[in-house]
C-alpha cells in the first residue's frame, strides 16, 4: 500500500491541490472517517499524524454493518450519500477493498399506516431531489426479490445506488493510503486533546503542537473533548448485530415495522438493530449481544426471509453509535484549530468517504457543512436517543 502506483493512492489525484501544504494536523481516531480525513489531508499536502488508542478500525467502525445507500429524503443527506457511494466505487478494487453493488429495500407492513405513509413521502422527496428511488407494492417486490416474503407488505421503496463493504477493510485501506501519501500512523497511542493552542499529549507526556486537531473517535469523542473543556451535544448508545448462516444474494433490506435490517455477508447474512434507547458508557458497555436479542431477531428475520429459518448463528456482537438532538451529525470546527466528526446515528461508515473529504477541505481553508456545524448546540441539551434508521422525522 505504500507504492506510489497503488490504486488507492491514485484515487482523487485530479483533485489534489496542495492546499494543505504547511499545515500540521493530528487526527485522533483511526476509524473510517478519521482514516479518510487523514488520507485526504495528506493528499492536500498536510503533515498528518493519525492516532488511535487501539488499532485501525478497532472501535465502532470494526463493528459497523457496512451498508451504504443514497436513499435519504433530505437533500443534503442525499448529496453526501451520493458522493460517498461514488467514492466507494472508485476507491474499491481487487487491490484495495470490495464494494458489492446491491439494491436497498425498505418497507412497511400492512396496518402500519404511519410508517407506510412516511415511506411514500420519503420516496417522493427522494425523486424530487434526483435520487433514483422507486415505490413498489408487495406483488412487485415479490417479482423482483423472490427471497423475500411480501404478502404482508403495504409499501416498499427500492434504491439502486447502494451496496455494502467491509468497514474494517475499507478503513485499513484508507489508513495505508494515508501513510503512502505521507501521513504518520500511531496506533496503540491514546492521547489527550488540548486547545489554545491546539495540541495532543502522548502517553509519555510529549506534547504535539499542531495547526489543527481533528477528533473522530466515535463514542469517545465526547469525553476526549470534555477533558479539553468542550461540551458536545452527543450521546453514545448501544446497538447489536449478528451473522446468521444462510444464503442471500440480494437485496439489503430494512423492515421498518419489524425493526431490523439485513444484508448479504461473506459468511451468511448480517442482521442488526437491537438499539438500546439510552446513553451508554464507551468504556464499560457490554460488547456481546444479548441472548434475548439473538433469539428474537432471528425469528423476525425468518418471517421476512423464510429461507433463513433454519440457519444457525455464526457470531453476534454489540457496538456503539452516537446520537444528537436533531439526529444530524456534528462535523466541523468547535473551536479555533479543533474539529470534530461524530453523532452519525449509525450512518457514519456509509458517509465516511464524503464527510472525510469535506472535513479535510474545511481544515485546508474551504467551506464546511453548515447544517452540521457542531456549535449549533450549547452542549448541555437534554434529548432522547432515537434509532438512526427510524422513520420518525427529525
Buried (B, 14 or more C-beta within 10 A) or exposed (E): BEEEEBBBBEBBEEEBEEBBEEBBBBBBBBBBBBBBBBBBBBBBBBBBBBBBBEBBBBBBBBBBBBBBBBBBBBBBBBBBBBBBBBBBBBBBBEEBBBBBBBBBBBBBBEEBEEBBBBBBEBBEBBBEBEBEBBBBEBEBBBEBBEBBBBEBBBBBBBBBBBBBBBBBBBBBBBBBBBBBBEBBBBBEBBBBBBBEEBBBBBEEEEEBEBBBBBBBBBBBBBBBBEEBEBBBBBBBBBBBBBBBEBEBEBBBBBBBBBBBBBBBBEEBBBBBBBBBEEBBEBEEBEEEBBEEBBEBBBEBBBBBBEBBEEBEBBEBBBBBBBBBBBBBBBBBBBBEBBBBBBBBBBBBBBBBBBBBBBBBBBBBEEEBBEBBBBBBBEBEBEBEBBBBBBBEEE
